[in-house]
Every structure is written in structure tokens, then in C-alpha cells.
Amino acid sequence: MVFQKSPNGGWGWVIVLSSFFTQFLCYGSPLAVGVLYVEWLDLFGEGKGKTAWIGSLASGVGLLASPICSTCVSAFGARPVTIFSSFMVAGGLMMSSFAPNIYFLFCSYGIIVGLGCGLLYTATVTITCQYFDKRRGLALGLISTGSSIGLFIYAALQKELIELYGLDGCLLIIGALSLNILACGSLMRPLSVAQKPNLEKIPDQYLIYNGKEKPSHEEHITILEKAQSEGKGENEEVGSDRQPNGLPVQSQLLSASPRESESYPKKVSEQTYLCKQLAMQKWGLYLSYWEDTLSLFKNKVFSALFIAIFLFDVGGFPPSLLMEDVARSSNVVEGDCIIPLISIIGIMTAVGKLALGVLADVDWINALYLYILTLILTAAALVLIPFAQSYSALAILSGVLGFLAGNWSIFPYITTQTVGIEKLTHAYGILMFFAGLGNSLGPPIVGWFYDWTASYDVAFYFSGLCVLFGGLLLLVAVLPCWHLEMLRTALGASEVLSMEYHTTRTIGRESDTKINLLPCQILYFRAESAISPLNASMRVEQARS
């Protein structure tokens, strides 16, 4: 479907505002589920690992189902999907207030609310990208802060509502607030589809009929009237002028011309051949899809990146869900909690998204190394959580973890650097799947550690090691030595080389090498050239025989 040119403003800013509030309303409760988590622990008396599945499903299901969400938005449009998903989120929250056990919450809060949030996220991002081209980065950055601000406000709001109306009343009110997404969805006016040419106005001489120009003769249709005998039930002669009920009819037997009869088998064979070619083409596209997928995993940096994002979500996501229970387990006095720890994580995540996004655009900063730095610092903050025994210490660590969690804003940027813009959609979908898997597994794993050891210390040591391992693995994958070795292999594989020299900026020092690669050599650098720390300029020269 082809849309009109992006307006880059005008009604697009209304789209940004409605998308911002959509993410604010739908992600506020799932991201601030840590407040509800403590109440569910007391209400149902289940283990921390099992109870943590509720929040992890709400955050992970939407990412795991991202291919389905994208298909729905492409098929039905952003506005219908937003309106439908608002009922899913509101209905799931309201149903959760009547939950008789924790397994009911797995479905109502975890799956229904999580899937609704995934649909809403895809819809808001899609329609924002349609309305903006030149200012797309700014528009996406503005709507993404809606979820972080929602986390900040909903953490305090849910805590206050629980004190006033109880857990059930809180979920009913939050579900009712989610119905405001209907108003946001109604503002998501789709761009007009580009008009197609009217086929009726095309001159007859340009019409095609069965692979050739206008037919040389009129198509004749033979109508065979089958009559049955009333008494014996036998067929009468074809062409009888009476029906079984005795009423006279006109015989409309028209025989096809001999020339047309002879061409019929030829048409059948041609259509059969076309069907076979179409099937082969579809099968070729299917094989090409899997070949592209396998080619992504042959890229060292991409393979390390999907492991790093999985381990980061396994270890880095639990604090936003469990920090309130960590404070209670550390005997922090409730009166000392001026601002909920989850609210601190939320507001600092919004700050981190903006700050890290700005840093990634600085010329002398490599975005991939910046992302690795956030992983290593996150691991250090996670390991320090067991040593924090006061509200102020936990608040500082919550702010640091929230700020570093803002690295989500530069993740699409480093994905583009790793695989190139032509493979971004495919690669990003794979990475989001592993991110959703990590979101789903992280909190239950931390909860199980607590159930086994009666302490969060070992759990956060494990989380810190997971994130640290992912960061170090990614760091090793992007070391310059790998690219130098690949360069030597590429240079030795060709007989014709063209070497030129010019000054390029490398990591902190100057290099005077410029390499012009041949088509056979560029295969070695299809993915690596974009993220090579050497930043060497490469262009392809056609070798002459």
C-alpha cells in the first residue's frame, strides 16, 4: 500500500501527542507492576518466582508477538488496531481485579494486557513513521518518553489508589483510565492512500486479454439446460424447449468456434506453467528469507548483539519489577520512601533516552562502544544492590539503573550500524524477540533465587554477571583485531587491488589507509564495514579482465 508523502508536521504533531498519551496510558501499569507485585505476594501467598511471571509476561508477550502485531497493523491500519487494543488493555486490567488465583492473572494481566500493549506500541510507531520523514527521530523520541513518564506517575498513582480503594479498586480505576486510549486512537487519522489510475479511462488499445490484445472474436457462452423427466427422473435431450415443470423456455445453445476450441488446451497449459512459476517464485522467496536470517548470524557482531540484549533483559529488567520488594526485604522504613523507587527508575529512564540519544549523535563517540559502556555500568550497579541497606542508597542505584536503561533509544541505531539499513527490519525483529524472551525470563529467575536462598543477594549477583558477560562478549566481537584479520584475508583473496591513501580519523589516532575493495572482497565487509572501529572508507572498483 502506497501512502502520500509524509507531511513532516501539521496533523503529524497531533499524531505524536496522541501516540505519547497512548504509550503513557497502556505502559504505565505494566511497567510499574512492582507496586502490584508486592500486593499479589501478600494476597495469594505464592513464591516470588511464580508471582514474578505476571509482570514479566506483561512486558515480554508484546515483544515476542511483534511479528503478529506488525501484520495486524499492516492489514487493518493503526487507528482500528489502537481502538481494538484499548479494549484489550482495559478489559485485561478490569478482569484482573476479579482474579481468584495467580493463574488467572497470568492470562488477564500477563497475556491480554501484554499483547494489547504490543499492538499499541506497533501502531503508534507505525503511524508516526508514516507522518514524519525528516523529523522522524525527534517524533519517535517524543512518543517513547510516554512509557517512561507513565512508569513515573503510575507507580505513585497505583500506590495511592491501593491505600484508598484496595487492590481490586485500583485495577478497576486503572482499567477505566486505559479507555482514554479510545480518544487517542480516534485522532490517528491515516494518510490518504495514493490514488491509482482509473482503468475505465484507459483506451481500449492498451487493454490486455489473456496475454494478447483485444480478442478477435466475441466470447460465446454455451448454456446447457438439463431437464429431468417428471415420472422416471431421466434426463431429457439437451436443448428441450420445456422445463420439468412444463413451462416453455428458449434454447440458448451456442457452440464455441473450432478455433477457440483448439486454443483452449493451449490456454490451460499456459496458465499451468504460470502457476508453477508463481509457486517456484514463492518458494524462492521463502528460501531467501531463511538465507538472509542465517547470513545475519554469520556476522560476529550481530551474534554477540543478540546474546547481549538477551542477557541484558534477563539481568537488567528485574529491578524495575522487584525494587519495591527489595526495599521491603532490606527493612527500609516505608515512611522514608518519599518517592517510590520505581518512579525514580521511570523518570531517569526518560532522561537516559534523551541523553544517550544525543551522545550517540556526537561525531567522536562510537554508539556501539557507548552501548557496551552502559552494559558494563549496569552490571556494576546490579552487583551493588545487595550492599544498599537504606532508602537513599537504593534511590541512587535506582536512578543509575533507570538512566542506563535508556540505552534502548540507541539500540536501533547500533543495529543499523551492525547489519546496514537494508536488513534493519529483519534484524531488529529478531533482536526484539530475544529481548522479549529475556523480559519474560528475568524476573522469575530472580524470584526463584530468592525462594531458594531467602535473599536477593545471590539473585542480583547473578543478574550482574549476566549483563557483564553480554557486554564483554560484545566488546570482544568489535575489537579492531578481528577487522584487521578479515582485511588481510580479503586482500589475499583477490588478484587485483587498488590502494589509495588518505587521512582518516581512527580511535584516538590517525591512519592514512584507504582501501578500495573489489566485488569479491566486499562480501567480507558487508556487515562489518559499518561498525569497524577503523572507520576506513571503502569503495568497490570493477576489476578489468
C-alpha positions as CSV (number, residue, x, y, z in Angstrom):
1,M,0.0,0.0,0.0
2,V,1.5,3.3,-1.1
3,F,0.7,6.4,1.0
4,Q,1.0,10.1,0.2
5,K,4.2,11.9,1.0
6,S,4.9,12.4,4.8
7,P,3.8,15.9,5.8
8,N,6.5,16.3,8.5
9,G,4.3,18.4,10.6
10,G,0.8,19.7,10.7
11,W,-1.5,16.9,11.9
12,G,1.6,14.9,12.5
13,W,2.1,16.7,15.8
14,V,-1.4,15.6,16.8
15,I,-0.3,12.1,16.0
16,V,2.8,12.5,18.2
17,L,0.6,13.8,21.1
18,S,-1.9,11.0,20.8
19,S,0.8,8.4,20.5
20,F,2.6,9.8,23.5
21,F,-0.6,9.5,25.7
22,T,-1.3,6.1,24.2
23,Q,2.0,4.7,25.4
24,F,1.6,6.6,28.7
25,L,-1.8,5.0,29.4
26,C,-1.0,1.5,28.2
27,Y,2.5,1.0,29.6
28,G,2.0,2.9,32.9
29,S,0.7,0.0,34.8
30,P,2.7,-2.9,33.3
31,L,6.0,-1.0,33.8
32,A,5.0,0.0,37.4
33,V,3.8,-3.5,38.1
34,G,6.3,-3.7,41.0
35,V,3.8,-1.9,43.2
36,L,1.1,-4.5,42.4
37,Y,3.7,-7.3,42.8
38,V,4.1,-6.7,46.5
39,E,0.3,-6.8,46.9
40,W,-0.1,-10.0,45.0
41,L,2.6,-11.7,47.1
42,D,0.6,-10.9,50.3
43,L,-2.8,-11.8,48.7
44,F,-2.0,-15.1,47.1
45,G,0.9,-16.3,49.2
46,E,2.8,-17.8,46.2
47,G,6.5,-17.8,45.7
48,K,8.3,-14.7,44.4
49,G,9.4,-16.6,41.3
50,K,5.9,-17.7,40.3
51,T,4.4,-14.3,41.2
52,A,7.0,-12.5,39.1
53,W,5.7,-14.3,36.0
54,I,2.7,-11.8,35.9
55,G,4.8,-8.7,35.3
56,S,7.4,-10.5,33.1
57,L,4.6,-11.8,30.8
58,A,3.0,-8.3,30.5
59,S,6.4,-6.9,29.4
60,G,7.6,-9.8,27.3
61,V,4.5,-11.0,25.4
62,G,4.2,-7.8,23.3
63,L,7.9,-8.2,22.2
64,L,7.6,-11.9,21.5
65,A,4.4,-11.3,19.4
66,S,5.9,-8.3,17.5
67,P,5.7,-10.1,14.1
68,I,1.9,-10.7,14.7
69,C,1.5,-7.1,15.8
70,S,3.2,-5.8,12.7
71,T,1.0,-7.9,10.5
72,C,-2.2,-6.7,12.2
73,V,-1.2,-3.0,11.8
74,S,-0.3,-3.6,8.2
75,A,-3.6,-5.3,7.4
76,F,-6.0,-3.1,9.3
77,G,-4.3,0.2,9.9
78,A,-3.1,2.0,13.1
79,R,-6.4,3.5,14.1
80,P,-8.6,0.3,14.2
81,V,-5.8,-1.6,15.9
82,T,-5.4,1.1,18.5
83,I,-9.2,1.2,19.2
84,F,-9.4,-2.6,19.5
85,S,-6.3,-2.8,21.7
86,S,-7.6,-0.2,24.1
87,F,-10.4,-2.6,24.9
88,M,-7.9,-5.4,25.4
89,V,-5.8,-3.4,27.9
90,A,-8.8,-2.0,29.7
91,G,-10.6,-5.4,29.8
92,G,-7.4,-7.2,31.0
93,L,-6.9,-4.8,33.8
94,M,-10.5,-4.9,34.9
95,M,-10.6,-8.7,34.7
96,S,-7.5,-8.8,36.9
97,S,-9.5,-7.1,39.8
98,F,-11.6,-10.3,40.0
99,A,-8.7,-12.7,39.8
100,P,-9.4,-15.7,42.1
101,N,-5.8,-17.0,41.9
102,I,-2.5,-16.2,40.3
103,Y,-3.0,-18.4,37.3
104,F,-6.0,-16.2,36.3
105,L,-3.6,-13.2,36.4
106,F,-1.2,-14.9,34.1
107,C,-3.9,-14.7,31.4
108,S,-5.7,-11.5,32.2
109,Y,-2.8,-9.2,33.2
110,G,0.2,-11.1,31.6
111,I,-1.1,-12.2,28.2
112,I,-4.1,-10.0,27.4
113,V,-2.6,-6.7,28.7
114,G,0.8,-7.6,27.4
115,L,-0.5,-8.4,23.9
116,G,-2.6,-5.2,23.9
117,C,0.5,-3.1,24.8
118,G,2.4,-4.8,22.0
119,L,-0.3,-3.9,19.4
120,L,-0.4,-0.3,20.7
121,Y,3.3,0.1,20.5
122,T,3.5,-1.1,17.0
123,A,0.5,1.1,15.9
124,T,1.9,4.3,17.4
125,V,5.4,3.7,15.9
126,T,4.0,2.9,12.5
127,I,1.7,5.8,12.1
128,T,4.3,8.2,13.5
129,C,6.8,7.0,10.9
130,Q,4.2,7.5,8.2
131,Y,3.6,11.1,9.2
132,F,7.3,12.0,9.6
133,D,10.3,11.6,7.4
134,K,12.8,14.4,8.1
135,R,11.9,14.7,11.8
136,R,11.2,11.0,12.4
137,G,13.9,10.7,15.1
138,L,12.5,13.6,17.1
139,A,9.0,12.3,16.8
140,L,9.9,8.8,17.8
141,G,11.9,10.1,20.7
142,L,9.0,12.1,22.0
143,I,6.5,9.3,21.9
144,S,8.9,6.8,23.5
145,T,9.1,9.1,26.6
146,G,5.4,8.4,27.2
147,S,6.1,5.0,28.6
148,S,8.8,6.3,30.9
149,I,6.7,9.1,32.3
150,G,3.9,6.7,32.6
151,L,6.1,4.5,34.8
152,F,7.0,7.5,36.9
153,I,3.4,8.6,37.5
154,Y,1.6,5.2,37.7
155,A,4.0,3.9,40.4
156,A,2.8,6.7,42.8
157,L,-0.7,6.6,41.5
158,Q,-1.2,2.9,42.0
159,K,0.3,3.1,45.4
160,E,-2.2,5.8,46.4
161,L,-5.2,4.0,44.9
162,I,-4.4,0.8,46.7
163,E,-4.4,2.7,50.0
164,L,-7.7,4.4,49.2
165,Y,-9.7,1.7,47.4
166,G,-7.7,-1.5,47.8
167,L,-6.0,-3.7,45.1
168,D,-9.3,-4.5,43.3
169,G,-10.4,-0.9,43.2
170,C,-7.0,0.2,42.0
171,L,-7.1,-2.2,39.0
172,L,-10.7,-1.1,38.1
173,I,-9.8,2.5,38.1
174,I,-6.6,1.9,36.1
175,G,-8.6,-0.1,33.6
176,A,-11.1,2.7,33.3
177,L,-8.3,5.2,32.7
178,S,-7.0,3.0,29.9
179,L,-10.2,3.5,28.0
180,N,-9.0,7.0,27.2
181,I,-6.8,5.3,24.6
182,L,-10.0,5.2,22.5
183,A,-9.9,9.0,22.2
184,C,-6.2,8.9,21.3
185,G,-6.9,6.3,18.6
186,S,-9.7,8.3,17.1
187,L,-7.2,11.1,16.4
188,M,-4.9,8.8,14.4
189,R,-6.2,9.8,11.0
190,P,-4.4,7.7,8.4
191,L,-2.7,9.2,5.5
192,S,-4.7,9.1,2.3
193,V,-3.7,6.3,0.0
194,A,-2.2,7.4,-3.2
195,Q,-4.8,7.3,-5.9
196,K,-4.4,4.6,-8.6
197,P,-5.2,5.3,-12.3
198,N,-8.8,4.7,-13.3
199,L,-8.7,1.7,-15.6
200,E,-12.0,2.6,-17.2
201,K,-10.4,5.7,-18.7
202,I,-7.5,3.8,-20.3
203,P,-8.0,3.4,-24.1
204,D,-9.1,0.0,-25.3
205,Q,-6.0,-0.5,-27.4
206,Y,-4.0,-0.8,-24.1
207,L,-6.1,-3.5,-22.6
208,I,-4.7,-6.9,-22.3
209,Y,-6.8,-10.1,-22.6
210,N,-5.4,-13.5,-21.9
211,G,-1.8,-12.4,-22.7
212,K,-2.8,-10.7,-26.0
213,E,-4.5,-7.6,-27.2
214,K,-8.3,-7.3,-27.6
215,P,-9.9,-10.6,-28.6
216,S,-10.6,-11.0,-32.3
217,H,-14.0,-12.5,-31.8
218,E,-16.7,-12.4,-29.2
219,E,-16.7,-14.9,-26.3
220,H,-19.5,-17.3,-26.7
221,I,-21.1,-18.9,-23.7
222,T,-22.8,-22.3,-24.0
223,I,-25.7,-22.8,-21.7
224,L,-26.8,-26.3,-21.3
225,E,-30.2,-26.8,-19.9
226,K,-30.5,-30.2,-18.2
227,A,-34.1,-31.4,-18.0
228,Q,-35.4,-34.2,-15.9
229,S,-38.3,-36.4,-16.5
230,E,-41.1,-36.0,-14.0
231,G,-42.2,-39.5,-13.9
232,K,-39.0,-41.5,-14.5
233,G,-36.4,-39.0,-13.4
234,E,-34.4,-39.5,-16.6
235,N,-32.6,-36.7,-18.4
236,E,-34.3,-35.3,-21.5
237,E,-32.5,-34.3,-24.6
238,V,-30.2,-31.3,-24.3
239,G,-32.0,-28.4,-25.9
240,S,-35.5,-29.4,-25.0
241,D,-37.9,-26.4,-25.1
242,R,-39.6,-27.4,-21.8
243,Q,-38.5,-27.4,-18.2
244,P,-39.5,-30.2,-15.8
245,N,-42.4,-28.1,-14.6
246,G,-43.8,-27.8,-18.1
247,L,-43.1,-24.2,-18.8
248,P,-41.7,-23.3,-22.2
249,V,-38.1,-21.9,-22.3
250,Q,-35.9,-20.6,-25.0
251,S,-33.0,-22.7,-26.1
252,Q,-29.7,-20.8,-25.9
253,L,-27.3,-23.3,-27.2
254,L,-24.3,-21.5,-28.7
255,S,-21.4,-23.6,-29.9
256,A,-17.9,-22.4,-29.5
257,S,-16.0,-21.8,-32.6
258,P,-13.5,-24.5,-33.7
259,R,-10.6,-22.0,-33.5
260,E,-11.5,-21.3,-29.8
261,S,-11.8,-25.0,-29.0
262,E,-8.4,-25.6,-30.4
263,S,-6.8,-22.8,-28.3
264,Y,-8.4,-23.9,-25.1
265,P,-5.8,-26.6,-24.3
266,K,-3.0,-24.1,-25.1
267,K,-4.5,-21.6,-22.6
268,V,-4.7,-24.3,-19.9
269,S,-1.1,-25.2,-20.4
270,E,0.0,-21.6,-20.3
271,Q,-1.9,-21.0,-17.1
272,T,-0.5,-24.2,-15.5
273,Y,3.0,-23.0,-16.4
274,L,2.4,-19.6,-14.9
275,C,1.1,-21.3,-11.7
276,K,4.2,-23.4,-11.5
277,Q,6.4,-20.3,-12.0
278,L,4.5,-18.4,-9.3
279,A,4.9,-21.4,-6.8
280,M,8.6,-21.5,-7.6
281,Q,8.9,-17.8,-7.0
282,K,7.1,-18.0,-3.7
283,W,9.4,-20.9,-2.6
284,G,12.4,-18.9,-3.7
285,L,11.3,-16.0,-1.5
286,Y,10.9,-18.4,1.4
287,L,14.4,-19.8,0.9
288,S,15.7,-16.3,0.5
289,Y,14.2,-15.3,3.9
290,W,15.9,-18.1,5.7
291,E,19.2,-17.5,3.9
292,D,19.0,-13.8,5.0
293,T,18.3,-15.0,8.5
294,L,21.3,-17.3,8.5
295,S,23.5,-14.7,7.0
296,L,22.8,-12.4,9.9
297,F,24.0,-14.9,12.4
298,K,27.2,-15.3,10.4
299,N,28.0,-11.7,11.4
300,K,30.1,-11.9,14.6
301,V,28.8,-8.6,15.9
302,F,25.2,-9.4,15.3
303,S,25.5,-12.8,17.0
304,A,27.1,-11.1,20.0
305,L,24.5,-8.4,20.0
306,F,21.5,-10.7,20.3
307,I,23.2,-12.6,23.1
308,A,24.0,-9.3,24.8
309,I,20.4,-7.9,24.5
310,F,19.0,-11.2,25.8
311,L,21.3,-11.2,28.9
312,F,20.7,-7.6,29.5
313,D,17.0,-8.1,29.7
314,V,17.4,-11.2,31.9
315,G,19.5,-9.2,34.4
316,G,18.6,-5.6,33.9
317,F,14.8,-5.8,33.7
318,P,14.1,-7.3,37.2
319,P,14.9,-4.1,39.2
320,S,12.0,-2.2,37.7
321,L,9.7,-5.0,38.8
322,L,11.2,-6.1,42.1
323,M,12.8,-2.9,43.6
324,E,9.9,-2.2,45.9
325,D,10.1,-5.7,47.3
326,V,13.9,-5.4,47.6
327,A,13.4,-2.3,49.7
328,R,11.0,-4.2,52.0
329,S,13.4,-7.1,52.2
330,S,16.2,-4.7,53.2
331,N,14.0,-3.4,56.1
332,V,13.7,0.1,54.7
333,V,11.1,2.1,56.6
334,E,8.1,2.8,54.5
335,G,7.9,6.4,55.7
336,D,11.4,7.0,54.4
337,C,10.3,6.3,50.8
338,I,9.5,9.9,49.8
339,I,9.3,8.9,46.1
340,P,8.6,5.2,45.0
341,L,11.8,3.6,43.8
342,I,10.0,2.5,40.6
343,S,9.1,6.2,39.9
344,I,12.8,7.1,40.1
345,I,13.6,4.4,37.6
346,G,10.9,5.7,35.3
347,I,11.9,9.4,35.2
348,M,15.6,8.6,34.9
349,T,14.9,6.2,32.0
350,A,13.3,9.1,30.2
351,V,16.3,11.3,30.9
352,G,18.6,8.5,29.8
353,K,16.8,8.0,26.5
354,L,17.3,11.6,25.6
355,A,20.8,12.0,26.9
356,L,22.2,8.8,25.3
357,G,20.4,9.6,22.1
358,V,22.2,13.0,22.0
359,L,25.6,11.4,22.8
360,A,25.1,8.8,20.0
361,D,25.0,11.7,17.5
362,V,28.3,13.2,18.6
363,D,30.9,12.6,15.9
364,W,33.7,11.4,18.1
365,I,31.6,8.9,20.1
366,N,31.1,5.4,18.7
367,A,27.5,4.4,19.5
368,L,28.3,0.7,19.8
369,Y,31.0,1.4,22.4
370,L,28.6,3.7,24.2
371,Y,26.1,0.8,24.4
372,I,28.8,-1.5,25.7
373,L,29.7,1.0,28.4
374,T,26.0,1.1,29.5
375,L,26.0,-2.7,29.9
376,I,29.2,-2.7,32.0
377,L,27.9,0.1,34.2
378,T,24.5,-1.7,34.6
379,A,26.3,-4.8,35.7
380,A,28.2,-2.8,38.4
381,A,25.0,-1.2,39.7
382,L,23.3,-4.6,39.9
383,V,26.1,-6.1,41.9
384,L,25.9,-3.1,44.4
385,I,22.2,-3.5,45.2
386,P,22.8,-6.2,47.9
387,F,25.1,-3.6,49.7
388,A,22.4,-0.9,49.8
389,Q,20.6,-1.0,53.1
390,S,19.0,2.4,53.1
391,Y,16.4,4.2,51.0
392,S,18.9,6.8,49.8
393,A,21.3,4.2,48.6
394,L,18.6,2.3,46.8
395,A,17.3,5.5,45.3
396,I,20.7,6.4,43.9
397,L,21.1,2.9,42.4
398,S,17.5,3.0,41.0
399,G,18.3,6.3,39.3
400,V,21.6,4.9,37.8
401,L,19.8,1.8,36.6
402,G,17.0,3.8,35.1
403,F,19.4,6.2,33.3
404,L,21.4,3.3,31.8
405,A,18.1,1.5,30.8
406,G,17.7,4.5,28.4
407,N,20.2,2.7,26.1
408,W,17.0,1.4,24.5
409,S,16.9,4.6,22.4
410,I,20.2,3.9,20.7
411,F,19.6,0.2,20.1
412,P,18.0,0.8,16.6
413,Y,21.0,3.0,15.8
414,I,23.6,0.3,16.6
415,T,21.5,-2.3,14.9
416,T,21.7,-0.2,11.7
417,Q,25.5,0.1,12.1
418,T,25.8,-3.6,12.5
419,V,23.7,-5.0,9.6
420,G,23.0,-2.0,7.4
421,I,19.8,-0.2,6.7
422,E,18.7,-2.8,4.1
423,K,18.5,-5.5,6.7
424,L,17.4,-3.4,9.7
425,T,13.7,-4.5,9.8
426,H,14.6,-8.2,9.7
427,A,17.4,-8.0,12.2
428,Y,15.5,-5.7,14.6
429,G,12.6,-8.1,14.7
430,I,14.9,-11.0,15.6
431,L,16.6,-8.9,18.3
432,M,13.2,-7.8,19.7
433,F,12.2,-11.4,20.0
434,F,15.2,-12.2,22.2
435,A,14.6,-9.0,24.2
436,G,11.0,-10.2,24.9
437,L,12.3,-13.6,25.9
438,G,14.8,-12.0,28.3
439,N,12.0,-9.8,29.8
440,S,9.8,-12.9,30.3
441,L,12.6,-15.0,32.0
442,G,14.5,-12.4,34.0
443,P,12.1,-11.6,36.9
444,P,11.0,-15.2,37.5
445,I,14.7,-16.3,37.7
446,V,15.5,-13.6,40.2
447,G,12.4,-14.6,42.2
448,W,13.4,-18.3,42.2
449,F,16.8,-17.3,43.6
450,Y,15.1,-15.6,46.4
451,D,12.8,-18.6,47.1
452,W,15.9,-20.9,47.2
453,T,18.2,-18.6,49.3
454,A,15.7,-16.3,51.1
455,S,17.8,-13.4,50.0
456,Y,18.1,-11.2,46.9
457,D,21.9,-11.1,47.2
458,V,22.7,-14.1,45.0
459,A,19.9,-13.1,42.6
460,F,21.5,-9.7,41.8
461,Y,25.0,-11.1,41.7
462,F,23.7,-13.5,39.0
463,S,21.9,-10.6,37.2
464,G,25.1,-8.5,37.2
465,L,27.2,-11.4,35.9
466,C,24.7,-12.0,33.0
467,V,24.8,-8.3,31.9
468,L,28.6,-8.2,32.3
469,F,29.1,-11.3,30.2
470,G,26.9,-9.9,27.5
471,G,28.8,-6.6,27.5
472,L,32.3,-8.2,27.4
473,L,31.2,-10.6,24.7
474,L,30.0,-7.7,22.5
475,L,33.2,-5.8,23.3
476,V,35.4,-8.8,22.1
477,A,33.3,-9.1,18.9
478,V,34.0,-5.5,17.9
479,L,37.7,-5.4,18.7
480,P,39.8,-3.9,15.9
481,C,41.9,-7.1,15.7
482,W,39.0,-9.0,14.1
483,H,38.6,-6.5,11.4
484,L,42.4,-6.4,10.7
485,E,42.4,-10.1,10.3
486,M,39.4,-10.0,7.9
487,L,41.2,-7.3,6.0
488,R,44.2,-9.5,5.5
489,T,42.0,-12.3,4.3
490,A,40.2,-10.1,1.9
491,L,43.4,-8.6,0.5
492,G,44.9,-12.0,0.0
493,A,41.8,-13.4,-1.7
494,S,42.0,-11.0,-4.7
495,E,44.5,-10.7,-7.5
496,V,43.6,-7.1,-8.4
497,L,43.8,-4.4,-5.7
498,S,43.7,-0.7,-5.9
499,M,45.3,1.0,-2.9
500,E,45.0,4.7,-2.2
501,Y,46.0,6.7,0.8
502,H,44.3,9.5,2.6
503,T,44.0,10.6,6.2
504,T,41.1,9.2,8.2
505,R,40.3,9.5,11.9
506,T,40.5,6.3,13.9
507,I,40.1,5.7,17.6
508,G,42.2,8.4,19.1
509,R,44.9,8.4,16.4
510,E,45.5,9.0,12.7
511,S,45.6,6.4,9.9
512,D,46.5,7.0,6.3
513,T,44.9,3.9,4.7
514,K,42.1,3.8,2.2
515,I,41.1,0.5,0.7
516,N,39.1,0.1,-2.5
517,L,37.6,-3.3,-2.4
518,L,36.6,-5.5,-5.3
519,P,33.1,-7.1,-5.5
520,C,34.6,-10.4,-4.2
521,Q,36.2,-8.6,-1.3
522,I,33.1,-6.6,-0.3
523,L,31.5,-9.8,0.9
524,Y,33.8,-9.8,3.9
525,F,32.8,-6.3,4.9
526,R,29.1,-6.2,4.1
527,A,28.1,-6.1,7.8
528,E,31.4,-5.3,9.4
529,S,32.3,-2.2,7.5
530,A,29.6,-0.1,9.1
531,I,30.9,-0.8,12.7
532,S,34.6,-1.2,12.1
533,P,36.5,1.0,14.6
534,L,38.9,1.8,11.8
535,N,36.1,3.7,10.1
536,A,38.1,3.1,6.8
537,S,36.5,4.4,3.6
538,M,35.8,1.6,1.2
539,R,34.5,1.7,-2.3
540,V,34.1,-1.0,-5.0
541,E,36.1,-0.9,-8.2
542,Q,35.2,-3.2,-11.0
543,A,38.3,-5.4,-12.0
544,R,39.1,-5.5,-15.7
545,S,39.9,-8.8,-17.2
